[in-house]
Amino acid sequence: MDEVEEQRHVVLRNLAAHAGPARGRLGLSLDNAARLTRLTPEVIAAIENGRSCTSSFAAVTQLAMFLGLTELGVPRPRPPGME
């Protein structure tokens, strides 16, 4: 497995834990998130549920960033004073 594929698996694993809650905080339905990210609702649901997905590394990274997560698919740290 090459480095990009390993990184993709890390992002997918993180998105399985954080994408659903992040989408909920944004108040986006599955259909609206899919429309805005140009992914299908089935792909986003698969990512959120930790199921196998064939999306490219660029697509999963774009989804993470769209949801306000880091490029690795984890929540951004809160700014100082906001804890």
N, CA, C and O of each residue as an XYZ file, in Angstrom:
332
protein
N       0.853     -1.174      0.000
C       0.000      0.000      0.000
C       0.901      1.239      0.000
O       1.827      1.338      0.805
N       0.631      2.162     -0.887
C       1.461      3.352     -0.958
C       1.011      4.393      0.076
O      -0.015      4.231      0.737
N       1.797      5.454      0.196
C       1.541      6.478      1.206
C       0.194      7.161      1.044
O      -0.501      7.401      2.031
N      -0.181      7.474     -0.182
C      -1.451      8.158     -0.419
C      -2.618      7.261     -0.012
O      -3.581      7.733      0.592
N      -2.538      5.998     -0.331
C      -3.617      5.073      0.031
C      -3.696      4.910      1.554
O      -4.792      4.828      2.108
N      -2.561      4.865      2.222
C      -2.566      4.782      3.687
C      -3.191      6.034      4.290
O      -3.985      5.949      5.227
N      -2.829      7.203      3.747
C      -3.389      8.464      4.229
C      -4.894      8.497      3.995
O      -5.639      8.984      4.845
N      -5.345      7.989      2.865
C      -6.776      7.933      2.550
C      -7.508      7.092      3.590
O      -8.593      7.458      4.041
N      -6.907      5.962      3.968
C      -7.532      5.101      4.986
C      -7.603      5.801      6.341
O      -8.584      5.641      7.066
N      -6.583      6.569      6.687
C      -6.592      7.325      7.943
C      -7.727      8.342      7.924
O      -8.482      8.454      8.890
N      -7.847      9.081      6.825
C      -8.903     10.086      6.716
C     -10.276      9.422      6.765
O     -11.175      9.918      7.444
N     -10.449      8.323      6.066
C     -11.738      7.615      6.089
C     -12.078      7.124      7.491
O     -13.231      7.213      7.912
N     -11.103      6.615      8.210
C     -11.337      6.142      9.582
C     -11.755      7.319     10.471
O     -12.674      7.193     11.279
N     -11.078      8.460     10.319
C     -11.436      9.639     11.107
C     -12.813     10.168     10.717
O     -13.586     10.577     11.584
N     -13.124     10.164      9.436
C     -14.438     10.633      8.995
C     -15.558      9.737      9.505
O     -16.664     10.212      9.764
N     -15.284      8.457      9.650
C     -16.304      7.551     10.179
C     -16.725      7.991     11.582
O     -17.876      7.815     11.981
N     -15.780      8.562     12.319
C     -16.079      9.009     13.679
C     -16.607     10.435     13.735
O     -17.400     10.757     14.620
N     -16.189     11.295     12.815
C     -16.465     12.725     12.967
C     -17.354     13.356     11.898
O     -17.878     14.446     12.127
N     -17.547     12.722     10.746
C     -18.304     13.355      9.657
C     -19.781     13.538     10.004
O     -20.343     14.606      9.762
N     -20.405     12.525     10.559
C     -21.828     12.626     10.903
C     -22.110     13.737     11.900
O     -22.985     14.569     11.660
N     -21.378     13.768     13.028
C     -21.595     14.863     13.982
C     -21.294     16.245     13.386
O     -21.989     17.215     13.689
N     -20.267     16.334     12.545
C     -19.929     17.624     11.921
C     -21.049     18.061     10.986
O     -21.417     19.236     10.967
N     -21.589     17.135     10.218
C     -22.704     17.457      9.316
C     -23.911     17.906     10.131
O     -24.615     18.839      9.745
N     -24.147     17.244     11.254
C     -25.251     17.625     12.135
C     -25.079     19.022     12.715
O     -26.043     19.783     12.802
N     -23.843     19.367     13.116
C     -23.593     20.711     13.643
C     -23.848     21.783     12.588
O     -24.256     22.898     12.914
N     -23.609     21.446     11.337
C     -23.863     22.390     10.250
C     -25.336     22.431      9.859
O     -25.748     23.294      9.083
N     -26.129     21.509     10.389
C     -27.552     21.466     10.089
C     -27.844     21.012      8.667
O     -28.837     21.425      8.069
N     -26.974     20.158      8.126
C     -27.152     19.687      6.750
C     -27.740     18.290      6.719
O     -27.277     17.392      7.423
N     -28.744     18.117      5.912
C     -29.253     16.768      5.688
C     -28.244     16.023      4.823
O     -27.347     16.627      4.235
N     -28.398     14.743      4.756
C     -27.523     13.929      3.917
C     -27.635     14.356      2.452
O     -26.631     14.457      1.748
N     -28.863     14.604      2.004
C     -29.066     15.021      0.611
C     -28.433     16.379      0.316
O     -27.812     16.559     -0.731
N     -28.588     17.332      1.230
C     -28.002     18.653      1.003
C     -26.478     18.600      1.022
O     -25.824     19.240      0.198
N     -25.914     17.848      1.949
C     -24.453     17.713      1.991
C     -23.951     17.063      0.705
O     -22.925     17.470      0.158
N     -24.664     16.069      0.231
C     -24.265     15.395     -1.008
C     -24.319     16.349     -2.188
O     -23.403     16.380     -3.010
N     -25.379     17.118     -2.272
C     -25.527     18.066     -3.373
C     -24.406     19.101     -3.349
O     -23.836     19.423     -4.392
N     -24.089     19.620     -2.172
C     -23.072     20.667     -2.066
C     -21.651     20.147     -2.301
O     -20.791     20.889     -2.775
N     -21.405     18.885     -1.974
C     -20.064     18.328     -2.157
C     -19.923     17.572     -3.471
O     -18.836     17.111     -3.822
N     -21.036     17.449     -4.196
C     -21.061     16.717     -5.471
C     -20.703     15.239     -5.294
O     -20.094     14.616     -6.164
N     -21.097     14.707     -4.150
C     -20.997     13.265     -3.887
C     -22.421     12.745     -3.795
O     -23.361     13.525     -3.645
N     -22.580     11.453     -3.882
C     -23.923     10.896     -3.719
C     -24.218     10.714     -2.232
O     -23.298     10.541     -1.433
N     -25.496     10.752     -1.857
C     -25.841     10.500     -0.456
C     -25.342      9.137      0.017
O     -24.980      8.971      1.182
N     -25.325      8.168     -0.891
C     -24.858      6.823     -0.532
C     -23.373      6.826     -0.173
O     -22.953      6.121      0.745
N     -22.581      7.616     -0.893
C     -21.146      7.694     -0.600
C     -20.925      8.342      0.759
O     -20.123      7.857      1.558
N     -21.631      9.435      1.024
C     -21.457     10.100      2.322
C     -21.921      9.188      3.451
O     -21.265      9.109      4.489
N     -23.039      8.502      3.261
C     -23.529      7.573      4.284
C     -22.520      6.458      4.522
O     -22.290      6.067      5.666
N     -21.917      5.942      3.459
C     -20.908      4.888      3.613
C     -19.713      5.406      4.396
O     -19.196      4.708      5.269
N     -19.268      6.618      4.096
C     -18.129      7.201      4.815
C     -18.479      7.385      6.288
O     -17.686      7.037      7.162
N     -19.664      7.931      6.566
C     -20.080      8.170      7.949
C     -20.240      6.871      8.730
O     -20.034      6.849      9.944
N     -20.602      5.803      8.053
C     -20.806      4.517      8.721
C     -19.567      3.636      8.707
O     -19.599      2.508      9.198
N     -18.472      4.146      8.145
C     -17.222      3.390      8.140
C     -17.204      2.229      7.171
O     -16.396      1.311      7.311
N     -18.087      2.263      6.191
C     -18.109      1.188      5.204
C     -17.129      1.497      4.083
O     -16.692      2.636      3.920
N     -16.801      0.502      3.338
C     -15.875      0.644      2.216
C     -16.407      1.652      1.219
O     -17.605      1.705      0.941
N     -15.496      2.453      0.685
C     -15.882      3.476     -0.285
C     -14.749      3.631     -1.288
O     -13.574      3.515     -0.940
N     -15.112      3.890     -2.523
C     -14.102      3.975     -3.582
C     -13.735      5.412     -3.935
O     -13.044      5.646     -4.926
N     -14.185      6.368     -3.142
C     -13.888      7.770     -3.435
C     -12.388      8.026     -3.355
O     -11.668      7.387     -2.587
N     -11.945      8.963     -4.156
C     -10.522      9.299     -4.198
C     -10.090     10.011     -2.921
O     -10.915     10.484     -2.139
N      -8.792     10.073     -2.735
C      -8.227     10.779     -1.590
C      -8.647     12.247     -1.630
O      -8.975     12.828     -0.596
N      -8.636     12.840     -2.808
C      -9.037     14.240     -2.951
C     -10.497     14.436     -2.536
O     -10.824     15.426     -1.882
N     -11.365     13.514     -2.906
C     -12.786     13.628     -2.579
C     -13.025     13.518     -1.076
O     -13.821     14.282     -0.530
N     -12.362     12.592     -0.397
C     -12.587     12.448      1.045
C     -11.969     13.618      1.803
O     -12.512     14.047      2.822
N     -10.848     14.135      1.324
C     -10.248     15.305      1.951
C     -11.146     16.517      1.757
O     -11.323     17.311      2.681
N     -11.716     16.669      0.565
C     -12.623     17.774      0.295
C     -13.852     17.685      1.199
O     -14.318     18.706      1.704
N     -14.377     16.491      1.406
C     -15.526     16.321      2.297
C     -15.159     16.745      3.711
O     -15.927     17.449      4.367
N     -14.001     16.326      4.180
C     -13.559     16.701      5.529
C     -13.487     18.217      5.677
O     -13.984     18.774      6.655
N     -12.873     18.877      4.712
C     -12.720     20.328      4.775
C     -14.089     21.023      4.687
O     -14.323     22.014      5.380
N     -14.981     20.516      3.849
C     -16.318     21.079      3.715
C     -17.065     21.019      5.047
O     -17.815     21.935      5.383
N     -16.861     19.952      5.793
C     -17.544     19.776      7.073
C     -16.877     20.532      8.216
O     -17.315     20.440      9.362
N     -15.819     21.277      7.907
C     -15.141     22.058      8.938
C     -14.121     21.276      9.725
O     -13.652     21.724     10.772
N     -13.776     20.107      9.221
C     -12.770     19.272      9.881
C     -11.406     19.568      9.268
O     -11.311     20.279      8.268
N     -10.358     19.025      9.865
C      -9.028     19.187      9.295
C      -8.896     18.282      8.078
O      -9.787     17.483      7.790
N      -7.793     18.409      7.373
C      -7.552     17.554      6.205
C      -7.464     16.084      6.590
O      -7.632     15.208      5.742
N      -7.203     15.811      7.861
C      -7.143     14.426      8.335
C      -8.501     13.914      8.813
O      -8.621     12.762      9.229
N      -9.528     14.774      8.754
C     -10.871     14.345      9.121
C     -11.171     14.400     10.600
O     -12.102     13.742     11.064
N     -10.408     15.167     11.349
C     -10.665     15.317     12.794
C     -11.109     16.745     13.067
O     -10.802     17.651     12.292
N     -11.836     16.953     14.172
C     -12.278     18.316     14.491
C     -11.100     19.258     14.693
O     -10.050     18.871     15.206
N     -11.299     20.484     14.283
C     -10.277     21.508     14.491
C     -10.223     21.862     15.971
O     -11.246     21.834     16.654
N      -9.034     22.196     16.471
C      -8.966     22.610     17.875
C      -9.709     23.935     18.065
O      -9.751     24.780     17.171
N     -10.277     24.085     19.221
C     -10.999     25.324     19.524
C      -9.983     26.446     19.733
O      -8.898     26.206     20.263
N     -10.320     27.641     19.330
C      -9.424     28.774     19.537
C      -9.187     29.024     21.030
O     -10.037     28.690     21.856
N      -8.053     29.601     21.372
C      -7.789     29.901     22.792
C      -8.924     30.748     23.385
O      -9.422     31.687     22.763
N      -9.302     30.384     24.585
C     -10.390     31.102     25.252
C     -11.766     30.575     24.945
O     -12.742     31.008     25.557
N     -11.869     29.647     24.010
C     -13.173     29.098     23.630
C     -13.412     27.714     24.222
O     -14.455     27.113     23.962
N     -12.483     27.197     25.002
C     -12.634     25.861     25.563
C     -13.758     25.769     26.522
O     -14.009     24.699     27.078
